[in-house]
Amino acid sequence: MEEAGVRDHGTTREMPLTRFNRSESDALQELPVEQFDLVSAYRAKLHHDCHVVVDGRYYSAPGNLVGNMLDIYVGRRVVEIYNGTELVTTHTVVERKGGRATRMSHYPRHKREWLEKTPERCRELAHGIGDGCGRAVEELLSDRVQDRLSSVHSILRLEEQVGRDRLNAACRRALHYGDPRYVRVKTILDAGLEYLPLDDGDRAMPDSGDYLYARSAESFFAGNEVY
């Protein structure tokens, strides 16, 4: 205003302030309402855990795109993930490296079950279906040697196909014959046997207590003893 703007410019040969007031001030536009968001662009592969890695941070995307190269645009507050020209998801920017932004809906159903349906949740759902289903799930999850969570998930999914009453009756029948595994419950339902009377004289298998492991799993890890 007092020095550079009122002396002749070496190129235009006129005072910059005079030029500004004559032809430039009227051409100025108002400042945008929102602050300009500087965006960084990345291209990354969607891994089998349904996440892309951007600058050490993990962002989920739909599982049906696993293996695809996706375009990721990271702004000041929001991350946008594109498959070609299609916006497939957005996330809030993760602040620290190693952090994760995950939407459970991005996982395939079988993966979501492992994350959402913990053993405790499975017990709760099973008892909500009925006493037969509850006892079957309790027995499967009480096995300290084998992980039977997958079988439990499969049993609980049967409710959608056959309803609570049939599933509960089938689990009760499977327990009666000493085998509450998914394959046995499914066989009973497929054959329509769940409502047949239970006859104690027809027990095809002994009680579970008759064929438990002679030693518990903990006995194999008790100190340095040699067996």
Secondary structure, DSSP 8 states (H G I E B T S, - for coil): --SGGGS--TTT-S-HHHHIIIIIGGG-----SS-----EEEEEE--TTSEEEETTEEEE--GGGTT-EEEEEE-SSEEEEEETTEEEEEEE---STT-EE--GGGS-HHHHHHHH--HHHHHHHHHHH-HHHHHHHHHHHT-SSS--HHHHHHHHHHHHHH-HHHHHHHHHHHHHTT--SHHHHHHHHHHT-TTS---GGG--S--GGGG--SS-GGGGGSTT---
